[in-house]
Amino acid sequence: MELLDKLKWRYAAKAMNGENVAEDKIERILEAARLAPTSSGLQPFEIIVVKNQDIKEQIKPVAWNQTVITDCSHLLVFAAWDTYTADRINYMFDLTNEIRGFKNEGWENYRQMLLGSYPQKSEEENFNHAAKQAYIAFANAITAAAFEGVDTTPLEGFESDAVDEILGLREKGLRSAVLLPIGYRQEDKDWLVSLKKVRRPMNELVTVLE
Protein backbone atom coordinates (compact mmCIF):
# COMPACT_ATOMS: atom_id res chain seq x y z
CA MET A 1 0.00 0.00 0.00
CA GLU A 2 2.86 2.40 0.67
CA LEU A 3 3.89 2.43 -2.99
CA LEU A 4 0.32 2.95 -4.16
CA ASP A 5 -0.10 5.80 -1.68
CA LYS A 6 3.05 7.42 -3.09
CA LEU A 7 1.75 7.02 -6.64
CA LYS A 8 -1.53 8.64 -5.64
CA TRP A 9 0.48 11.51 -4.13
CA ARG A 10 2.63 12.15 -7.19
CA TYR A 11 1.63 14.32 -10.10
CA ALA A 12 3.43 16.21 -12.84
CA ALA A 13 4.66 19.23 -10.90
CA LYS A 14 4.21 22.45 -12.88
CA ALA A 15 6.40 24.56 -10.60
CA MET A 16 9.45 23.64 -8.55
CA ASN A 17 11.11 25.60 -5.75
CA GLY A 18 14.77 25.14 -6.66
CA GLU A 19 15.57 23.11 -3.54
CA ASN A 20 18.29 20.50 -4.01
CA VAL A 21 17.36 16.84 -3.78
CA ALA A 22 19.79 14.84 -1.64
CA GLU A 23 22.30 12.91 -3.73
CA ASP A 24 21.44 9.60 -2.06
CA LYS A 25 17.87 9.97 -3.27
CA ILE A 26 19.07 10.77 -6.78
CA GLU A 27 21.32 7.71 -6.71
CA ARG A 28 18.41 5.45 -5.76
CA ILE A 29 16.24 6.96 -8.50
CA LEU A 30 18.98 6.36 -11.05
CA GLU A 31 19.51 2.84 -9.77
CA ALA A 32 15.80 2.12 -10.26
CA ALA A 33 16.16 3.33 -13.84
CA ARG A 34 19.26 1.18 -14.32
CA LEU A 35 17.39 -1.90 -13.10
CA ALA A 36 14.53 -1.44 -15.56
CA PRO A 37 13.84 -4.29 -17.97
CA THR A 38 14.73 -3.71 -21.62
CA SER A 39 14.35 -5.70 -24.80
CA SER A 40 17.01 -8.42 -24.95
CA GLY A 41 18.66 -6.77 -21.95
CA LEU A 42 20.48 -4.33 -24.25
CA GLN A 43 19.77 -1.13 -22.27
CA PRO A 44 19.98 0.95 -25.46
CA PHE A 45 20.10 4.36 -23.81
CA GLU A 46 22.03 6.57 -21.45
CA ILE A 47 20.86 8.99 -18.77
CA ILE A 48 22.43 12.44 -18.73
CA VAL A 49 22.13 14.10 -15.31
CA VAL A 50 22.19 17.88 -15.70
CA LYS A 51 23.03 19.72 -12.47
CA ASN A 52 24.77 22.66 -14.15
CA GLN A 53 22.48 25.70 -14.03
CA ASP A 54 23.95 27.29 -17.17
CA ILE A 55 23.13 24.18 -19.18
CA LYS A 56 19.58 24.16 -17.79
CA GLU A 57 19.25 27.79 -18.88
CA GLN A 58 20.31 26.80 -22.40
CA ILE A 59 17.76 23.99 -22.53
CA LYS A 60 14.82 26.02 -21.18
CA PRO A 61 14.13 28.05 -24.38
CA VAL A 62 14.03 24.88 -26.49
CA ALA A 63 11.69 23.22 -23.96
CA TRP A 64 8.80 25.64 -24.31
CA ASN A 65 10.32 27.89 -21.61
CA GLN A 66 9.01 25.60 -18.91
CA THR A 67 10.25 26.86 -15.55
CA VAL A 68 10.72 23.39 -14.11
CA ILE A 69 13.75 23.03 -16.40
CA THR A 70 15.65 25.70 -14.49
CA ASP A 71 13.93 25.39 -11.11
CA CYS A 72 14.49 21.66 -10.71
CA SER A 73 17.30 20.17 -8.68
CA HIS A 74 18.43 17.67 -11.33
CA LEU A 75 17.35 17.39 -14.96
CA LEU A 76 17.50 13.84 -16.30
CA VAL A 77 17.80 13.48 -20.06
CA PHE A 78 16.98 9.99 -21.30
CA ALA A 79 18.98 9.62 -24.50
CA ALA A 80 18.45 6.56 -26.68
CA TRP A 81 21.00 4.97 -28.99
CA ASP A 82 20.75 6.47 -32.46
CA THR A 83 20.89 2.93 -33.86
CA TYR A 84 21.86 -0.64 -33.03
CA THR A 85 25.36 -1.69 -34.08
CA ALA A 86 27.23 -4.97 -33.85
CA ASP A 87 29.62 -3.41 -31.34
CA ARG A 88 26.81 -2.30 -29.05
CA ILE A 89 25.04 -5.65 -29.20
CA ASN A 90 28.26 -7.61 -28.67
CA TYR A 91 29.25 -5.45 -25.71
CA MET A 92 26.08 -6.31 -23.79
CA PHE A 93 26.29 -10.01 -24.62
CA ASP A 94 29.97 -10.12 -23.64
CA LEU A 95 29.18 -8.26 -20.41
CA THR A 96 26.47 -10.79 -19.59
CA ASN A 97 28.89 -13.68 -20.16
CA GLU A 98 31.52 -12.00 -18.01
CA ILE A 99 29.19 -11.31 -15.11
CA ARG A 100 27.55 -14.73 -15.19
CA GLY A 101 30.86 -16.50 -15.68
CA PHE A 102 29.80 -18.85 -18.43
CA LYS A 103 28.61 -19.03 -22.04
CA ASN A 104 25.33 -20.57 -23.07
CA GLU A 105 24.74 -21.96 -26.55
CA GLY A 106 21.18 -20.71 -26.68
CA TRP A 107 22.28 -17.25 -25.55
CA GLU A 108 25.01 -17.16 -28.21
CA ASN A 109 22.52 -18.23 -30.86
CA TYR A 110 20.28 -15.41 -29.73
CA ARG A 111 23.23 -13.00 -30.09
CA GLN A 112 23.69 -14.08 -33.69
CA MET A 113 19.99 -13.66 -34.37
CA LEU A 114 20.09 -10.05 -33.14
CA LEU A 115 23.29 -9.35 -35.07
CA GLY A 116 21.55 -10.60 -38.20
CA SER A 117 18.52 -8.42 -37.56
CA TYR A 118 18.95 -5.08 -35.79
CA PRO A 119 21.99 -3.61 -37.59
CA GLN A 120 20.29 -4.18 -40.94
CA LYS A 121 17.29 -2.03 -40.02
CA SER A 122 17.10 1.71 -40.65
CA GLU A 123 18.54 4.07 -38.06
CA GLU A 124 15.12 5.65 -37.48
CA GLU A 125 13.47 2.28 -36.82
CA ASN A 126 16.26 1.34 -34.44
CA PHE A 127 16.11 4.69 -32.63
CA ASN A 128 12.35 4.38 -32.16
CA HIS A 129 12.81 0.92 -30.67
CA ALA A 130 15.60 2.13 -28.39
CA ALA A 131 13.54 5.12 -27.29
CA LYS A 132 10.75 2.79 -26.18
CA GLN A 133 13.24 1.01 -23.94
CA ALA A 134 14.37 4.35 -22.51
CA TYR A 135 10.75 5.07 -21.58
CA ILE A 136 10.63 1.93 -19.44
CA ALA A 137 13.57 3.23 -17.39
CA PHE A 138 11.94 6.67 -17.39
CA ALA A 139 8.81 5.19 -15.79
CA ASN A 140 10.92 3.40 -13.18
CA ALA A 141 12.60 6.70 -12.32
CA ILE A 142 9.25 8.44 -11.87
CA THR A 143 8.01 5.68 -9.57
CA ALA A 144 11.23 5.64 -7.57
CA ALA A 145 11.11 9.41 -7.18
CA ALA A 146 7.57 9.21 -5.82
CA PHE A 147 8.68 6.53 -3.38
CA GLU A 148 11.42 8.93 -2.21
CA GLY A 149 8.90 11.75 -1.77
CA VAL A 150 10.46 13.67 -4.66
CA ASP A 151 8.55 15.42 -7.43
CA THR A 152 9.05 14.94 -11.15
CA THR A 153 7.70 16.45 -14.35
CA PRO A 154 7.69 14.14 -17.39
CA LEU A 155 8.46 16.29 -20.45
CA GLU A 156 8.13 15.49 -24.12
CA GLY A 157 7.67 19.15 -25.04
CA PHE A 158 11.15 20.07 -26.24
CA GLU A 159 13.17 20.39 -29.43
CA SER A 160 15.18 17.21 -29.41
CA ASP A 161 17.65 18.33 -32.07
CA ALA A 162 18.48 21.45 -30.04
CA VAL A 163 18.89 19.47 -26.82
CA ASP A 164 21.12 17.02 -28.66
CA GLU A 165 23.30 19.90 -29.83
CA ILE A 166 23.52 21.52 -26.39
CA LEU A 167 24.58 18.25 -24.77
CA GLY A 168 26.68 16.95 -27.67
CA LEU A 169 24.62 13.78 -27.86
CA ARG A 170 24.89 13.04 -31.58
CA GLU A 171 28.67 12.80 -31.31
CA LYS A 172 28.10 10.03 -28.73
CA GLY A 173 25.65 8.15 -30.93
CA LEU A 174 22.68 9.27 -28.84
CA ARG A 175 19.44 11.19 -29.36
CA SER A 176 17.32 12.69 -26.61
CA ALA A 177 14.02 10.90 -26.10
CA VAL A 178 12.39 12.40 -23.00
CA LEU A 179 13.24 14.77 -20.13
CA LEU A 180 12.61 14.37 -16.41
CA PRO A 181 13.11 17.37 -14.10
CA ILE A 182 13.45 16.22 -10.47
CA GLY A 183 12.88 18.49 -7.48
CA TYR A 184 10.26 19.70 -5.05
CA ARG A 185 6.94 21.30 -5.87
CA GLN A 186 6.29 24.98 -5.24
CA GLU A 187 2.68 24.82 -4.21
CA ASP A 188 1.85 28.54 -4.33
CA LYS A 189 2.83 28.71 -8.01
CA ASP A 190 1.47 25.36 -9.18
CA TRP A 191 -2.10 25.42 -10.48
CA LEU A 192 -2.21 21.61 -10.58
CA VAL A 193 -1.16 20.86 -7.01
CA SER A 194 -4.59 20.97 -5.37
CA LEU A 195 -6.58 19.29 -8.12
CA LYS A 196 -7.78 15.72 -7.74
CA LYS A 197 -5.94 13.03 -9.67
CA VAL A 198 -8.08 11.81 -12.55
CA ARG A 199 -7.68 8.32 -13.96
CA ARG A 200 -10.10 6.09 -15.82
CA PRO A 201 -11.82 3.58 -13.52
CA MET A 202 -10.29 0.12 -13.35
CA ASN A 203 -13.19 -1.56 -15.15
CA GLU A 204 -12.70 0.71 -18.15
CA LEU A 205 -8.94 0.35 -18.25
CA VAL A 206 -8.47 -3.36 -17.53
CA THR A 207 -10.08 -6.32 -19.27
CA VAL A 208 -9.68 -9.72 -17.63
CA LEU A 209 -10.02 -12.77 -19.85
CA GLU A 210 -10.77 -15.92 -17.83
Sequence and secondary structure as in RCSB ss.txt:
>XXXX:A:sequence
MELLDKLKWRYAAKAMNGENVAEDKIERILEAARLAPTSSGLQPFEIIVVKNQDIKEQIKPVAWNQTVITDCSHL
LVFAAWDTYTADRINYMFDLTNEIRGFKNEGWENYRQMLLGSYPQKSEEENFNHAAKQAYIAFANAITAAAFEGV
DTTPLEGFESDAVDEILGLREKGLRSAVLLPIGYRQEDKDWLVSLKKVRRPMNELVTVLE
>XXXX:A:secstr
 HHHHHHHH  B S B      HHHHHHHHHHHHT   GGG   EEEEEE  HHHHHHHGGGTTT THHHHSSEE
EEEEEESS  HHHHHHHHHHHHHHHTS  HHHHHHHHHHHTTGGGS HHHHHHHHHHHHHHHHHHHHHHHHHTT 
EE  B  S HHHHHHHHT GGGTEEEEEEEEEE B GGG TTTTS      HHHH     
